[in-house]
Amino acid sequence: MAEEEIKTTTAAEAPAEATAPKAKAAKKGKRIVNAGAVHIQATFNNTIISVTDKKGEVLSASSAGANGFRGSKKGTAFAAGVAAEKALEIAKKNHALNSVDVYVSGIGLGRDAAIRAVSTVGIKIDSITDVTPIAHGGVRPKGERKP
């Protein structure tokens, strides 16, 4: 077998590129999004608002619990309105959002209040769609085996 030579280097002999500090990546600028979507999930216990662009990338989000409401107060219409206003203010200020499609899911008390909050912030509503899933009993069961 051939003999292999093992090299060891000290810190003084190390290449200059290994010890040089890495350059930091430049920060991205804030995106300007004119049209987006507001997804409202209204349950009996909480209301969650997500503001997205048309591709579905989240611009801002808020919930009744994130705004300081606790316990049964999270499920109220007032808490949903506060959560919607906060999420939409952030999206409007940071991304210049001015028109949205609203998608509402769930059967909680905050459905209507969150939609009203969108218009009070000064954002134009293009459409409102209810995307609550409806149970239908499933598919037909497979028949019994024949002997």
JOJO-V236895 format. One line per field, one symbol per residue. psi: psi as a letter, one per 40 degrees, with the letter a starting at -180 (. if undefined). burial: + if it has 9 or more other C-alpha atoms within 8 Angstrom, else -. A space follows every 10 residues. Layout:
psi: ???
burial: ???
This chain:
psi: iihhhhhiii ddeiidddeh iihiiiiiih ihhdiaihhh hhideihhhh hiadeehhdi iiiddeeehi beedeidddd dddddddddd ddddefheii hhhhhifiee dddddddddd dfhhhdihhh fhihieeaih iiiiii.
burial: ---------- ---+------ ---------- --++++++++ +++-++++++ +++----+++ +++++-+-+- ---++++-++ ++++++++++ ++--++++++ ++++++++++ +-+++++++- +-+++--+-- ---------- -------
